[in-house]
């Protein structure tokens, strides 16, 4: 599309040639040369000056000796005296017009010597050729500031929406703008605009102008957001007083812009070394919102450390100020300590302290039944949040320095240990009173297959994962909701003992389990004879029980398969059962793992569920065998003596099963009370206690009685029912006879299948793609796909591919019959 300049030139040519056969146009600095050709009206013959006036005369007089046509002679230089084409100028028209004169005469620009100079030579040529890009369609009369902004926009490559503020940020961040301004001779114009527009009188050489701009930005941010700190000391670096707020807000934009943020950080560090800032910074309230220098965070952290060291109860007394500072500074660019956010850790620690203190107070008031403990843990804003906060803090502990840990984290870790001990002891004491292992409000784990799966429409996917504690289920629920799936999270009560052998067996399609201990080892049997302790035996049992209706996959497989491959692998089965080989290792999993592993598990599960839904499954169910305890840092676990491993006793830290000797300090259930067939008992230490065993006690524990080990999540994700996509009919020829060819594509709408489909046509030879069309969206109207062959082969395969799912909708082998082309075009 022609620009405003080209349209103006076109109209000038038409007007001047209305009554004359020739127009001689002199453009003294060649500023219109790049736009002139495209501005010529179709009825006008164009003859540019290329170094010879005689050549111009020869061309015109040979082609039009009677001068019956219309001619434009364009000379990108000043008119000569005398002129070699004087006669043409006399019986035709002569125009002396460059960009500056055109803007004055036709767009009513009020020019001056400065502007005349700015529009001369290369600057004028660039402005004319990029007019639409940097000027758009400015209203008449054209103003000087619009022209200057347009020229600067070229230097900064900012387009028609030139912003002085953005230009300042680009200049302070990158070296290219300064180089381009100097090359085009626009640096003084930019500095002048900064002074007149934003009140910064920076009398410095161009090589120091970046520092002047960065200083104005960062010290304005300091002065404005601190309500005046450093205003006098740094007055020579600041803009006019009424512009300080503008520069301060511009500095925030600098910080928040991803591609410019590096400049903010770089200059902040350099200026902090150059100027004494500490002597000017004081007062928590003044500093809360200042982001320009890292020393602000250092001072605030130092202030908190001092307050927390003054008296034994200082942590509790300073919770409010800790919260306020941490929340204000959480998004500071200086908050990161290694791979974690210092202020976020401070805030989380204070929240952990508050929640634990409140929880302890509630636990001390009255005695409670087991339902209270379980429901308090799993309710929407329940105490699972306490465990979640602690686990996240623990995950980042490796990045915290010892002094930071002792000052800001140790008090909350200590009170967490007190709460966790009281909570788990209360739960185990209440559980001891149960006649059978059931808690109202929680689904029993051994009812999973009969009461959950069998009621669901098939096909469906079942993900069986190890050690998914309740708060991890909440995180998975949140992640899936963000992906716009409908998610239901139901609390489930794990079977006892809460170990993989029992938990995974309870999730199987069997009405009962039998437990027996021989040679000190627990065996779990279905139907009294089939041992399913191990993953392989469970897989075999499932295949036999479901009689070909199930396919079993590894979690890692899901991410490796393409959507089409995954769909084809599962589409004929009612049950798609997914296990994770990395973590389903009975009895050893939680001994030596990093807390980060659980976060990685949530990501893997979420991605797998997403892929299963996209492969066509409406329902995906996630279940687990047990939860776990995370022993607080520094907590000394109490150990219980007197229980020994024997031929008929399988003993671990959190339980013993079989025929252990009586110990009144342990919680005891008969097998029938925990829905196990067989003759024996299972005993558990109370609270956080463990049975004595060689080797240090690991930080992760499971197998016992506690809400963390027994209250586990059952997550059901449902994909919304969507209208199906239209089918595509493609007219693929039997033979292709041109290197450039078209394929007709027609959408076919059917009931329940009228959603748009995006496709692409691809051509393959020996497995290599040798042509492809653009992506084409089809819904109601037929369209054509245009392809260009890169190679000529005797035969190719043409495929119609769904862009979203990579599904091949249609494929056909086609002969190529093109004469005169080499094999590679």
C-alpha positions in Angstrom: 0.0 0.0 0.0 1.3 3.4 -1.0 2.4 5.7 1.9 1.1 9.2 2.5 4.3 10.5 0.9 3.9 8.4 -2.2 0.3 9.4 -2.6 1.3 13.0 -2.3 4.0 12.6 -5.0 1.6 10.8 -7.3 -0.9 13.7 -7.0 1.8 16.3 -7.7 2.8 14.4 -10.8 -0.8 14.2 -12.1 -1.4 17.9 -11.3 1.8 19.1 -13.0 1.3 16.9 -16.1 -2.3 17.8 -16.6 -1.5 20.4 -19.3 2.1 19.5 -20.1 3.9 16.5 -21.6 7.0 16.6 -19.4 7.8 17.2 -15.8 11.4 17.6 -14.8 11.7 17.0 -11.0 14.9 18.0 -9.2 15.5 16.5 -5.8 18.6 18.3 -4.5 19.6 15.7 -1.8 17.9 12.6 -3.3 15.6 12.3 -0.3 12.7 11.0 -2.4 14.7 8.7 -4.6 13.7 5.4 -2.9 9.9 6.2 -3.0 9.7 7.9 -6.4 9.4 4.8 -8.6 6.4 3.3 -6.7 4.6 6.7 -6.7 4.5 7.0 -10.6 1.0 7.0 -12.0 0.4 4.2 -14.5 -0.2 6.7 -17.3 3.2 8.4 -16.9 6.6 7.2 -18.3 9.4 7.4 -15.8 12.9 8.3 -16.8 15.4 8.6 -13.9 18.7 10.4 -14.2 21.5 7.9 -14.1 24.5 10.1 -15.0 23.7 11.3 -18.5 21.2 14.0 -19.7 21.9 13.0 -23.3 20.7 9.4 -22.5 17.4 10.9 -21.2 17.0 13.0 -24.4 17.8 10.0 -26.6 15.2 7.8 -24.9 12.4 10.2 -25.0 12.9 11.5 -28.5 13.3 7.9 -29.8 10.2 6.6 -28.1 8.0 9.6 -28.4 9.2 12.1 -31.0 5.9 14.0 -31.0 5.7 14.2 -27.2 2.2 12.8 -27.2 2.8 10.8 -24.0 3.4 12.0 -20.4 6.9 11.9 -19.1 8.5 12.3 -15.7 12.3 13.0 -15.6 13.6 12.6 -12.0 17.0 14.0 -11.2 18.2 13.2 -7.6 20.5 16.2 -7.5 20.4 20.0 -7.6 19.4 21.6 -10.9 22.3 22.7 -13.0 22.8 26.2 -14.5 22.7 26.1 -17.5 20.6 23.0 -17.8 21.2 20.3 -20.4 17.5 19.8 -20.8 16.4 23.5 -20.7 14.0 23.1 -23.6 12.2 20.3 -21.8 11.9 22.5 -18.7 10.5 25.4 -20.9 7.8 23.6 -22.8 7.1 21.2 -19.9 7.2 21.9 -16.2 10.1 22.2 -13.8 9.9 21.3 -10.1 12.6 21.6 -7.5 11.4 19.6 -4.5 13.0 17.4 -1.9 11.3 15.8 1.1 11.6 18.9 3.3 9.9 21.2 0.7 7.2 18.6 0.0 6.3 18.5 3.6 6.2 22.3 3.8 4.2 22.8 0.7 1.8 19.9 0.9 1.6 18.7 4.5 1.9 22.3 5.8 4.9 21.7 8.0 6.4 24.8 9.6 10.1 24.2 9.0 13.2 25.9 10.2 17.0 25.7 9.7 17.3 22.9 12.3 14.6 20.8 10.7 15.9 21.5 7.2 19.2 20.1 8.3 17.6 17.1 10.0 15.7 16.2 6.8 18.7 16.4 4.5 20.5 13.5 2.9 20.3 10.0 4.3 18.0 11.0 7.2 15.4 12.4 4.7 15.7 9.3 2.4 15.2 7.0 5.4 12.2 9.0 6.6 10.6 9.0 3.2 11.1 5.3 2.6 9.9 4.3 6.0 7.2 6.9 6.3 4.3 4.6 6.9 6.3 2.5 9.4 7.4 5.4 11.6 4.8 8.1 10.9 1.7 6.3 9.9 -0.8 8.8 8.5 -0.2 12.0 10.5 -2.9 14.7 10.4 -2.2 18.0 8.5 -0.7 20.4 9.4 2.3 18.3 10.2 4.2 19.4 13.3 8.0 19.6 13.9 7.9 17.2 16.9 6.2 14.6 14.8 9.0 14.7 12.2 11.7 14.6 14.9 10.0 11.6 16.6 9.8 9.9 13.2 13.5 10.3 12.6 14.3 9.1 16.2 12.0 6.2 15.7 14.1 5.1 12.8 17.2 5.2 14.9 15.6 3.3 17.8 13.5 1.0 15.5 10.4 1.7 17.5 7.8 2.1 14.7 5.0 4.7 14.5 4.3 4.5 18.2 7.5 6.3 19.2 7.8 6.9 22.9 10.5 9.1 24.4 10.4 7.0 27.6 10.9 3.7 25.8 13.7 5.3 23.7 15.4 6.4 27.0 15.2 2.8 28.3 16.5 1.3 25.0 19.4 3.8 25.1 20.3 3.1 28.7 20.2 -0.7 28.1 21.8 -1.2 24.7 24.8 0.3 22.8 23.1 0.2 19.3 20.8 3.2 19.8 23.8 5.5 20.6 25.7 4.2 17.6 22.8 4.7 15.3 22.0 8.2 16.6 25.7 9.2 16.1 25.7 7.7 12.6 22.6 9.6 11.5 23.7 12.8 13.3 20.6 12.7 15.5 22.3 12.4 19.0 22.0 16.1 19.7 18.3 16.1 18.7 17.6 13.2 21.1 19.5 14.9 24.0 17.5 18.1 23.3 14.2 16.2 23.3 15.1 14.5 26.7 15.8 17.9 28.1 12.7 19.7 26.8 10.3 16.7 27.2 11.5 15.2 30.5 13.4 17.9 32.2 16.9 16.3 32.2 19.7 18.7 31.4 22.6 16.3 30.9 25.6 18.3 29.6 27.7 15.3 28.9 29.5 13.7 25.9 27.6 11.0 24.0 29.8 8.3 25.5 28.5 9.3 29.0 24.9 9.9 28.1 23.8 6.3 29.0 25.1 6.8 32.6 23.3 10.2 32.8 20.0 8.6 31.8 20.5 5.5 34.1 21.3 7.8 37.0 18.2 9.9 36.4 16.1 6.8 36.3 17.4 5.0 39.3 17.9 7.9 41.6 14.5 9.3 40.7 13.0 5.9 41.7 14.9 6.1 45.0 13.8 9.6 45.8 10.2 9.2 44.7 9.4 5.9 46.4 11.3 6.7 49.6 9.5 10.1 49.9 12.7 12.1 49.5 15.7 10.1 50.7 18.9 11.3 48.9 17.1 14.2 47.1 19.7 16.8 48.1 22.8 14.6 47.9 22.0 13.3 44.4 20.3 16.5 43.1 22.8 16.9 40.3 21.8 13.5 38.9 18.0 14.2 39.0 15.7 15.8 36.4 13.6 18.8 37.3 11.6 18.3 40.4 8.2 18.1 38.6 9.6 15.3 36.4 11.0 13.0 39.2 7.8 11.0 39.4 7.8 10.4 35.6 11.4 9.1 35.7 10.7 7.0 38.8 7.8 5.2 37.1 9.8 4.9 33.9 12.5 3.1 36.0 9.8 0.6 37.2 8.9 0.0 33.6 12.6 -0.6 32.9 12.7 -3.2 35.7 9.5 -5.0 34.7 10.3 -5.3 31.0 11.9 -8.7 30.3 14.2 -7.5 27.4 15.3 -4.3 29.2 15.7 -5.6 32.8 19.4 -6.5 32.2 20.1 -2.7 31.8 18.4 -1.9 35.1 20.5 -4.5 36.9 23.8 -3.5 35.2 23.5 0.2 35.9 22.2 -0.3 39.5 25.3 -2.3 40.3 27.7 0.2 38.7 26.1 3.3 40.3 26.0 1.6 43.7 29.8 1.2 43.5 30.2 4.8 42.4 28.0 6.6 45.0 27.7 6.3 48.8 24.1 5.2 49.3 24.1 3.6 52.8 24.5 7.0 54.5 21.2 8.2 52.9 19.0 5.2 53.5 17.1 4.7 56.7 13.7 3.9 58.0 11.7 0.8 57.2 8.7 2.6 56.0 10.8 4.8 53.6 12.5 1.8 52.1 9.7 -0.7 51.6 8.9 0.3 48.0 12.4 1.2 46.7 13.6 -1.2 44.1 16.5 0.6 42.5 19.5 -0.7 44.5 20.3 -4.0 46.2 21.5 -2.2 49.3 17.9 -1.5 50.2 17.3 -5.2 50.7 20.5 -5.6 52.6 19.5 -2.8 55.0 16.0 -4.2 55.5 17.4 -7.7 56.1 19.9 -6.3 58.6 17.1 -4.4 60.4 15.1 -7.6 60.8 18.1 -9.6 62.0 18.8 -6.9 64.6 15.3 -6.9 65.9 15.1 -10.7 66.0 18.3 -10.9 68.1 17.2 -8.5 70.8 15.2 -11.0 73.0 14.2 -14.6 73.2 10.6 -14.1 72.1 11.6 -11.6 69.4 10.5 -13.8 66.5 6.9 -13.9 67.6 6.8 -10.2 68.5 8.1 -9.2 65.0 5.9 -11.4 62.9 3.8 -8.5 61.6 6.8 -6.4 60.5 8.4 -9.5 59.0 5.2 -10.1 56.9 5.0 -6.5 55.8 8.7 -6.2 54.7 8.7 -9.7 53.1 5.5 -9.1 51.0 6.8 -5.7 49.9 10.2 -7.0 48.9 9.2 -10.4 47.5 9.3 -9.0 43.9 12.5 -7.0 44.4 15.1 -7.8 41.7 17.5 -8.4 44.5 15.4 -11.0 46.4 17.0 -14.1 44.9 19.5 -16.1 47.0 20.9 -18.8 44.8 17.8 -20.4 43.2 15.4 -19.2 45.8 13.7 -16.0 46.8 15.0 -14.7 50.2 11.9 -12.6 51.0 9.5 -15.3 50.0 11.2 -17.7 52.4 10.9 -15.1 55.2 7.2 -14.6 54.4 6.6 -18.4 54.3 8.5 -18.9 57.5 6.3 -16.3 59.3 3.2 -18.0 57.9 4.4 -21.4 59.0 5.0 -20.0 62.5 1.5 -18.4 62.7 -0.3 -21.6 61.4 1.6 -23.9 63.8 1.0 -21.6 66.8 -2.8 -21.5 66.0 -2.9 -25.3 65.5 -1.1 -26.0 68.8 -3.5 -23.8 70.6 -6.5 -25.7 69.2 -4.9 -29.1 69.9 -4.3 -28.1 73.6 -7.9 -27.0 74.3 -9.7 -30.3 74.1 -9.3 -34.0 73.3 -10.5 -34.9 69.8 -11.7 -38.0 68.0 -10.0 -39.3 64.9 -12.5 -37.7 62.5 -11.5 -34.3 63.8 -7.8 -34.9 63.0 -8.5 -36.3 59.6 -11.0 -33.7 58.6 -8.9 -30.9 60.0 -6.1 -32.1 57.8 -8.0 -32.6 54.5 -10.5 -29.7 54.5 -10.1 -27.1 51.8 -8.0 -24.7 53.9 -6.8 -27.5 56.1 -3.6 -28.3 57.9 -2.1 -29.9 54.8 -1.1 -26.3 54.1 1.3 -26.4 57.1 3.0 -29.4 55.6 3.1 -27.8 52.2 4.8 -24.6 53.5 7.4 -26.6 55.5 8.2 -28.9 52.6 8.7 -25.9 50.2 10.9 -24.2 52.7 12.9 -27.4 53.2 13.3 -27.7 49.4 15.1 -24.4 49.3 17.1 -24.9 52.5 20.3 -25.8 50.6 20.5 -22.3 49.2 20.2 -20.6 52.6 23.3 -19.5 54.5 23.7 -20.7 58.0 23.1 -17.3 59.5 19.8 -16.9 57.5 18.6 -20.3 58.6 19.2 -19.6 62.3 17.6 -16.2 62.2 14.6 -16.6 59.9 13.9 -20.3 59.6 14.9 -22.1 62.7 12.1 -20.6 64.9 9.4 -21.7 62.5 11.0 -25.1 62.0 11.1 -25.6 65.7 7.4 -24.7 66.2 6.5 -26.9 63.2 8.2 -29.8 65.0 6.1 -29.1 68.1 2.9 -28.9 66.1 3.7 -32.0 64.1 4.4 -34.1 67.2 1.2 -32.9 68.9 -0.9 -33.5 65.8 0.5 -37.0 65.0 0.3 -38.1 68.6 -3.2 -36.9 68.9 -4.2 -38.7 65.7 -2.6 -42.0 66.7 -4.1 -41.8 70.2 -7.5 -41.2 68.7 -7.0 -44.0 66.1 -6.3 -46.5 68.8 -9.9 -46.3 69.9 -11.2 -47.4 66.5 -12.7 -50.8 66.3 -11.9 -51.0 62.7 -9.7 -48.9 60.4 -12.3 -46.5 58.9 -12.8 -42.8 59.2 -16.0 -41.0 58.2 -15.5 -38.6 55.3 -12.6 -40.6 53.8 -12.9 -43.3 51.1 -11.2 -46.6 52.1 -8.3 -47.5 49.9 -9.5 -51.1 49.4 -12.8 -49.7 48.0 -10.9 -47.9 45.2 -11.6 -50.4 42.4 -15.2 -51.4 43.3 -16.6 -48.1 44.4 -14.6 -45.6 42.3 -13.4 -47.2 39.1 -16.3 -49.5 38.3 -18.8 -46.7 38.5 -16.9 -44.7 35.9 -17.6 -44.7 32.2 -14.9 -46.5 30.2 -12.4 -46.1 28.7 -10.4 -44.3 31.5 -6.8 -44.0 32.6 -5.6 -45.0 36.1 -2.3 -43.5 37.3 -0.9 -45.5 40.2 1.9 -43.5 41.8 4.0 -43.9 45.0 4.0 -41.6 48.0 1.6 -38.8 46.8 0.9 -37.0 50.1 -2.3 -35.0 50.4 -0.8 -31.6 49.7 0.8 -32.9 46.6 -2.6 -33.9 45.4 -3.8 -30.3 46.0 -0.9 -29.0 43.9 -1.8 -31.4 41.1 -5.5 -30.4 41.4 -4.5 -26.7 41.0 -2.2 -27.4 38.1 -4.9 -29.3 36.2 -7.5 -26.6 36.9 -5.2 -24.1 35.3 -5.2 -26.3 32.2 -9.0 -26.0 32.3 -9.8 -29.6 33.3 -12.7 -30.4 35.7 -11.0 -31.8 38.8 -12.4 -33.6 41.8 -10.1 -34.3 44.8 -11.4 -36.9 47.3 -9.6 -37.7 50.5 -8.8 -41.4 50.8 -7.7 -43.4 53.8 -4.7 -45.6 53.1 -4.7 -49.2 54.2 -2.4 -50.3 57.1 0.5 -50.5 57.3 0.9 -47.5 55.0 3.5 -49.1 52.7 3.7 -49.9 49.0 3.1 -53.6 49.3 -0.2 -53.1 51.1 -1.2 -49.8 49.5 -0.7 -50.9 45.9 -2.4 -54.2 46.6 -5.4 -52.4 48.0 -5.8 -50.6 44.7 -6.1 -53.8 42.8 -9.5 -55.3 41.6 -9.8 -57.9 44.4 -12.3 -58.3 47.2 -9.8 -59.2 49.9 -6.1 -59.3 50.8 -4.2 -61.8 52.9 -1.1 -61.0 54.9 1.4 -63.4 56.3 5.0 -63.1 57.5 7.5 -65.9 56.9 11.3 -65.7 57.6 10.8 -62.0 58.7 9.3 -60.9 55.4 5.8 -59.8 54.7 3.9 -61.4 51.8 0.6 -59.9 50.5 -1.7 -62.4 48.7 -4.9 -62.1 46.7 -7.4 -64.9 46.8 -5.2 -66.4 49.5 -2.6 -67.7 47.0 -1.3 -65.1 44.5 1.5 -63.0 45.8 1.4 -59.4 44.6 4.1 -57.7 46.7 6.1 -56.6 43.6 5.3 -54.4 40.7 5.7 -57.2 38.2 3.3 -59.5 40.1 0.7 -56.7 40.3 1.0 -56.1 36.5 0.5 -59.9 35.8 -2.5 -60.0 38.2 -4.1 -57.0 36.4 -3.6 -58.5 33.0 -5.2 -61.8 34.0 -8.0 -60.2 36.0 -9.0 -57.7 33.3 -8.7 -60.3 30.5 -7.2 -58.2 27.7 -9.2 -55.1 28.5 -6.2 -53.3 30.0 -2.9 -51.9 28.7 -0.2 -51.1 31.2 2.2 -48.2 30.5 5.1 -46.5 32.3 4.7 -42.9 33.2 7.9 -42.1 31.2 6.4 -43.7 28.1 3.6 -41.1 28.0 5.9 -38.2 27.4 7.9 -40.0 24.7 4.9 -41.0 22.5 3.5 -38.6 20.0 -0.2 -37.8 20.3 -1.1 -40.1 17.4 1.1 -43.0 18.7 -0.4 -42.6 22.2 -3.9 -42.6 20.8 -3.3 -45.7 18.7 -1.7 -47.5 21.7 -4.6 -47.0 24.0 -7.7 -46.7 21.8 -8.8 -50.4 22.0 -8.7 -50.7 25.8 -11.1 -50.0 28.6 -8.4 -49.5 31.3 -5.2 -47.6 30.6 -3.0 -48.3 33.7 0.0 -46.1 34.2 2.8 -46.9 36.7 6.1 -45.1 37.4 9.2 -47.4 37.5 11.4 -44.6 39.0 9.6 -44.4 42.3 7.6 -47.6 42.7 10.4 -49.5 44.5 8.9 -51.1 47.6 10.6 -50.4 50.9 13.4 -48.3 49.6 11.9 -45.3 47.9 11.8 -42.8 50.7 15.2 -43.5 52.2 17.4 -41.3 50.2 15.5 -38.8 48.0 15.5 -35.1 47.5 12.3 -33.1 48.4 12.6 -31.7 44.8 11.6 -35.1 43.5 8.0 -34.6 44.6 7.8 -31.3 42.6 9.1 -33.1 39.6 6.6 -35.8 40.1 3.7 -33.3 40.0 5.0 -31.9 36.8 5.3 -35.3 35.2 1.8 -36.3 36.4 0.2 -33.1 35.1 1.9 -33.4 31.7 0.9 -37.1 31.4 -2.7 -36.4 32.3 -2.8 -33.6 29.8 -1.4 -35.9 27.0 -3.9 -38.6 27.9 -6.8 -36.2 27.7 -5.6 -35.0 24.4 -5.2 -38.6 23.2 -9.0 -38.9 23.6 -9.6 -40.0 27.2 -12.2 -38.1 29.0 -11.4 -39.4 32.5 -8.0 -39.8 34.2 -7.8 -41.0 37.8 -4.7 -40.7 40.0 -4.3 -42.7 43.1 -1.5 -43.6 45.4 -0.4 -46.2 47.9 0.5 -44.0 50.9 1.7 -40.6 52.1 4.8 -39.8 54.2 6.2 -37.9 57.1 9.0 -35.4 56.6 10.9 -35.2 59.9 11.7 -31.5 60.8 15.3 -30.4 60.5 17.0 -30.7 63.9 14.2 -32.8 65.5 15.4 -35.7 67.6 13.1 -38.7 67.0 12.2 -40.9 70.0 13.0 -44.6 69.4 11.2 -47.5 71.0 13.0 -50.6 72.0 11.7 -54.1 72.6 10.3 -55.1 69.2 12.6 -57.5 67.4 12.6 -58.8 63.9 11.9 -62.6 63.9 10.7 -65.3 61.6 7.1 -64.2 62.2 7.8 -60.5 62.6 8.5 -58.0 59.8 9.8 -54.9 61.5 10.4 -51.5 60.0 10.8 -48.0 61.7 7.1 -47.1 61.6 5.5 -50.5 62.1 5.9 -54.1 62.8 3.6 -56.8 61.4 3.1 -60.5 62.1 3.4 -61.6 65.8 5.4 -58.9 67.5 5.6 -59.0 71.3 3.2 -56.9 73.3 4.3 -53.3 74.0 1.8 -50.9 75.7 3.4 -47.8 74.2 2.4 -49.0 70.7 -0.9 -48.7 68.9 -2.1 -52.2 67.9 -4.7 -53.6 65.4 -5.6 -57.2 64.6 -5.5 -58.1 60.9 -9.2 -58.2 60.6 -9.5 -54.6 62.0 -7.4 -53.4 59.1 -9.3 -55.5 56.5 -6.5 -58.1 56.1 -7.1 -61.8 56.1 -4.8 -64.0 58.2 -3.7 -64.4 61.7 -1.6 -61.6 63.2 -1.4 -58.0 64.4 0.2 -54.8 63.2 1.7 -52.3 65.7 2.7 -48.7 65.3 4.7 -46.2 67.4 2.7 -43.0 68.4 3.3 -39.6 66.9 6.8 -39.2 65.3 8.4 -42.1 67.3 10.1 -44.9 65.5 11.0 -48.5 66.3 14.7 -48.9 67.0 16.8 -50.1 64.1 20.4 -49.8 63.0 21.6 -46.8 61.0 20.4 -43.2 61.2 16.7 -42.3 60.9 16.0 -40.9 57.5 14.0 -37.6 57.1 11.3 -39.3 55.1 9.2 -41.9 56.8 6.1 -43.9 56.0 4.3 -47.1 57.1 2.9 -45.7 60.3 -0.2 -43.9 61.7 -0.4 -40.2 61.0 -2.6 -37.9 58.8 0.4 -37.3 56.6 0.9 -41.1 56.0 -2.7 -42.1 55.9 -4.8 -39.3 54.5 -4.0 -39.5 50.8 -5.5 -37.9 47.6 -7.7 -39.4 45.0 -7.6 -37.1 42.0 -10.1 -37.4 39.1 -9.6 -35.2 36.1 -12.3 -34.8 33.5 -11.8 -33.3 30.1 -14.7 -31.1 29.0 -16.8 -32.6 26.3 -16.0 -30.6 23.1 -17.6 -30.6 19.7 -15.6 -32.7 17.3 -13.7 -31.2 14.4 -14.9 -31.2 10.9 -13.8 -33.9 8.6 -11.6 -33.0 5.6 -12.1 -34.1 2.0 -9.0 -33.6 -0.2 -8.7 -33.8 -3.9 -5.3 -35.4 -4.4 -4.5 -36.0 -8.1 -3.2 -39.3 -9.5 -0.3 -37.4 -11.1 1.5 -34.1 -10.5 2.7 -32.3 -13.6 3.9 -28.9 -12.3 6.4 -27.9 -9.7 3.9 -25.5 -8.2 0.5 -27.1 -7.6 -2.7 -26.8 -5.7 -4.7 -29.3 -3.5 -8.4 -28.6 -3.0 -9.5 -29.0 0.6 -13.2 -29.2 1.6 -14.6 -29.4 5.2 -17.4 -31.9 5.9 -19.7 -30.9 8.7 -21.6 -33.6 10.6 -23.7 -33.7 13.9 -21.3 -33.2 16.8 -18.4 -32.5 14.4 -18.5 -28.8 13.3 -15.4 -27.4 15.1 -12.7 -25.8 12.9 -9.7 -27.9 12.0 -6.3 -26.6 11.1 -4.5 -28.8 8.5 -1.3 -28.7 6.4 -0.5 -30.6 3.2 2.9 -32.3 3.2 4.8 -34.2 0.5 7.3 -36.9 1.3 9.9 -38.9 -0.7 11.7 -41.7 1.0 10.6 -40.4 4.3 12.0 -36.9 3.7 9.7 -33.9 3.5 10.1 -32.2 0.1 7.1 -29.8 0.2 4.6 -28.4 2.6 1.8 -25.9 2.5 0.9 -23.1 5.0 -1.4 -24.1 7.8 -5.0 -23.7 6.7 -8.0 -23.4 9.0 -11.1 -25.1 7.6 -14.7 -25.0 8.9 -17.3 -24.1 6.4 -15.6 -22.9 3.2 -13.4 -25.0 0.9 -9.8 -23.7 0.4 -6.8 -24.5 -1.7 -3.4 -25.5 -0.4 -0.5 -24.3 -2.5 2.7 -26.3 -2.6 6.1 -25.9 -4.2 8.3 -29.0 -4.8 11.9 -28.7 -3.6 12.9 -31.9 -5.5 11.4 -33.9 -8.4 11.1 -37.6 -7.7 9.3 -40.3 -9.7 6.8 -40.9 -6.9 5.9 -39.1 -3.7 3.4 -39.5 -0.8 1.0 -36.6 -0.2 -0.4 -36.3 3.4 -3.1 -34.2 4.9 -2.1 -33.6 8.5 -4.0 -32.1 11.5 -1.7 -29.4 12.8 -2.8 -29.8 16.4 -2.7 -33.5 16.8 -0.3 -34.5 14.0 -2.9 -37.0 12.9 -2.6 -38.0 9.2 -6.2 -37.5 7.9 -5.5 -38.7 4.4 -2.5 -40.1 2.5 -2.0 -41.0 -1.1 0.9 -42.1 -3.3 1.2 -39.9 -6.4 3.4 -40.0 -9.6 5.4 -36.9 -10.6 5.6 -36.2 -14.4 7.5 -32.9 -14.9 9.7 -32.5 -18.0 12.8 -30.2 -18.0 13.5 -30.0 -14.3 16.6 -31.4 -12.5 15.8 -33.6 -9.5 16.6 -30.7 -7.1 14.8 -27.5 -8.1 
